[in-house]
């Protein structure tokens, strides 16, 4: 069974027909890249999976269950985590308080064990541990990105949607973020990744899709050199 399947998904936002029949799959533990120019529908795809947009046609199946049209909180409770492009660090909350919001997807029976994961997160992200009582919005861009990813990971998602995690970050921080994503991959979390740095991102991916004007125009095996180059050529045109 696939971890996620989109079949002929259409999304209309106002008068705009943003997604026009998107079909894609993600297998359990697989990392899939979603590539294309700005404004072609990549972010709309992940927001629709996460329940932020409602599909007007088509189906979204998570581990055999139709989730298209469910609310974001219900989708989160089914094991889907979204790291949005704008990070969504909550103003007025400390680093630790932002992390605790990631526990909302954990039911009451597992809450005690989940709380213990906060300390594990601070061990994995020592910079966040040093700033646990600092307001999340006062962190640097790279630290905010780490906080956004840690907040989702604390709920132990089975499917992770990551939208442009390295945009605007310094090269050293970019390297840290990619190391973190490689760790997630080793933990067998299924990942759908949007990233403008195609040559670097493709090294993480098992498969990839190219998106143009709300449609899938190319699918390939990211481990195959010729298919990687075909993707780069298509997206760079």
C-alpha positions in Angstrom: 0.0 0.0 0.0 1.3 3.5 -0.8 1.7 6.0 2.0 0.0 8.6 -0.2 -1.9 8.7 -3.5 -3.3 11.7 -5.3 -5.6 10.8 -8.2 -6.6 13.5 -10.7 -6.7 16.3 -8.1 -8.1 19.7 -9.1 -8.0 22.8 -6.9 -9.8 26.0 -7.7 -8.9 29.1 -5.7 -11.3 31.8 -6.5 -11.3 32.2 -10.3 -8.0 30.4 -10.7 -7.8 26.7 -11.6 -4.5 26.1 -9.8 -4.2 22.3 -9.9 -5.4 20.6 -13.0 -5.5 16.9 -12.5 -2.4 16.1 -10.4 -1.7 12.4 -9.9 1.3 11.2 -7.8 2.2 8.6 -5.2 4.6 8.3 -2.3 5.6 4.9 -0.9 6.2 4.3 2.8 9.7 5.6 3.8 10.2 7.1 0.4 11.5 10.7 -0.3 9.9 12.3 -3.3 10.9 15.6 -4.7 8.4 18.1 -6.2 10.1 20.5 -8.5 9.2 23.4 -10.8 9.3 27.2 -11.1 7.6 29.5 -8.7 3.9 29.8 -9.0 3.2 26.5 -10.8 1.2 24.9 -7.9 3.8 23.0 -5.8 2.8 24.7 -2.5 -0.9 24.3 -3.4 -0.3 20.5 -3.7 1.2 20.2 -0.2 -1.4 22.5 1.4 -4.2 20.5 -0.2 -2.7 17.3 1.1 -2.5 18.9 4.6 -6.1 20.1 4.4 -5.5 23.8 4.0 -7.2 23.7 0.6 -10.1 21.5 -0.4 -9.9 19.6 -3.7 -12.7 20.4 -6.1 -12.2 17.1 -7.9 -10.2 13.9 -7.5 -9.1 11.9 -4.4 -6.3 12.0 -1.8 -5.7 8.7 -0.1 -3.5 8.3 2.9 -2.6 4.8 3.9 -5.8 3.5 2.2 -8.1 6.2 3.7 -9.6 9.0 1.7 -8.7 12.3 3.4 -9.5 14.8 0.6 -11.7 17.5 2.2 -10.9 16.6 5.9 -9.9 19.5 8.1 -6.1 20.1 8.9 -6.4 18.9 12.5 -7.9 15.6 11.4 -5.3 15.1 8.8 -2.5 15.9 11.3 -3.9 13.3 13.7 -3.6 10.8 10.9 0.1 11.3 10.8 0.7 14.1 8.3 3.1 16.8 9.3 3.6 20.1 7.3 6.6 22.3 7.5 5.3 25.4 5.6 7.4 27.8 3.6 6.7 30.7 6.0 7.6 28.4 9.0 4.6 29.7 11.1 6.4 30.4 14.3 3.8 31.6 16.7 4.5 35.1 18.0 4.5 35.6 21.8 5.4 32.0 22.4 8.8 30.7 23.5 10.7 28.0 21.7 9.5 25.3 24.1 5.9 26.6 23.8 6.1 26.4 20.0 7.3 22.8 20.4 4.5 21.9 22.7 2.0 22.8 20.0 3.4 19.9 18.0 2.0 17.6 20.6 -1.6 18.6 19.7 -1.7 15.7 17.2 -0.9 13.2 20.0 -3.9 11.6 21.8 -4.1 11.8 25.5 -2.9 8.2 26.1 0.4 9.0 24.5 0.8 12.6 25.8 3.2 11.7 28.7 5.6 9.8 26.4 5.4 12.6 23.9 6.3 15.2 26.5 9.5 13.4 27.1 10.4 13.9 23.4 10.8 17.6 24.0 14.0 16.9 25.9 15.1 14.6 23.1 14.5 17.4 20.6 16.7 19.7 22.6 19.5 17.1 22.5 19.1 16.8 18.8 18.9 20.6 18.3 21.2 22.0 21.0 20.8 25.5 19.6 17.1 25.3 20.3 17.8 23.9 23.8 19.9 27.0 24.6 17.0 29.2 23.6 14.1 27.2 24.9 12.8 30.1 26.9 13.4 32.7 24.2 10.6 33.9 22.0 10.5 31.8 18.8 10.2 34.8 16.5 13.4 36.3 17.8 15.5 33.4 16.5 17.6 33.6 13.3 16.1 32.4 10.0 18.0 29.1 10.2 17.0 28.5 13.9 13.3 29.3 13.1 13.5 26.7 10.3 14.9 24.1 12.7 12.1 25.0 15.2 9.5 24.5 12.5 10.9 21.1 11.6 11.3 20.0 15.2 7.8 21.1 16.1 6.4 18.7 13.4 8.8 15.9 14.2 7.8 15.9 17.8 4.5 14.4 16.8 6.2 11.5 15.0 4.5 11.9 11.6 4.4 9.1 9.1 4.3 11.5 6.2 6.2 14.8 6.2 5.5 17.7 3.8 8.4 20.1 3.6 8.1 23.3 1.6 11.2 25.3 0.6 13.2 24.6 3.8 16.4 26.4 2.8 15.1 29.5 1.1 17.1 32.6 2.2 19.4 30.7 4.5 23.2 30.9 4.6 25.2 27.9 3.0 26.3 26.5 6.4 22.7 26.5 7.7 21.5 24.9 4.4 24.0 22.1 5.0 22.6 21.6 8.5 19.0 21.4 7.2 20.0 18.9 4.6 21.7 16.8 7.2 18.5 16.9 9.3 16.4 15.8 6.3 18.8 12.9 5.7 18.3 11.9 9.3 14.5 11.9 8.8 15.0 9.8 5.7 17.0 7.2 7.7 14.1 7.1 10.2 11.9 5.8 7.4 9.5 8.8 7.3 7.8 9.3 4.0 8.7 12.8 2.7 7.4 15.1 0.0 10.0 17.8 -0.5 9.7 21.1 -2.4 13.1 22.7 -2.8 14.6 25.2 -5.4 18.1 23.8 -5.0 17.4 20.9 -7.4 20.9 19.5 -7.6 21.3 19.3 -3.9 17.7 18.1 -3.2 17.7 15.4 -5.8 20.5 13.6 -3.8 17.9 13.0 -1.0 15.2 11.8 -3.3 14.1 8.3 -4.4 11.8 9.7 -7.1 10.7 13.1 -8.4 8.0 15.0 -10.2 8.2 18.2 -12.2 5.2 20.5 -12.1 4.2 23.1 -14.7 0.9 25.1 -14.7 -0.7 22.9 -12.1 0.1 19.6 -13.9 2.6 16.8 -13.5 4.7 17.0 -16.7 7.6 14.6 -15.7 8.1 11.7 -13.3 11.4 10.0 -12.7 13.8 7.9 -10.7 16.1 10.2 -8.8 18.7 7.6 -8.5 19.1 7.4 -12.3 21.6 9.9 -13.6 19.9 10.4 -17.0 16.5 11.0 -15.3 18.0 13.5 -12.9 19.5 15.4 -15.8 16.2 15.3 -17.7 14.5 16.9 -14.7 17.1 19.6 -14.3 16.9 20.4 -18.0 13.1 20.5 -17.9 12.8 22.7 -14.8 15.7 25.0 -15.8 14.3 25.9 -19.2 
